[in-house]
């Protein structure tokens, strides 16, 4: 499976341009801001299956 990026980037035409802290309010994870997690979309290139995974952010 390949990482397609943040799930919120696929929610609308302008969603990739939202500030990440605002986008996290609609990612479906209750405490993603405080837990420093992000929901990513993964896709299988062979069968086109998609799934989401909550991943830990890399500290800056």
ABEGO torsion letter per residue (X at the ends): XBBAEBAAAAAEAAAAABBAAAAAAAAGBAAAAAAGBBBBBBBBAAAGBBBBBBBBBBBX
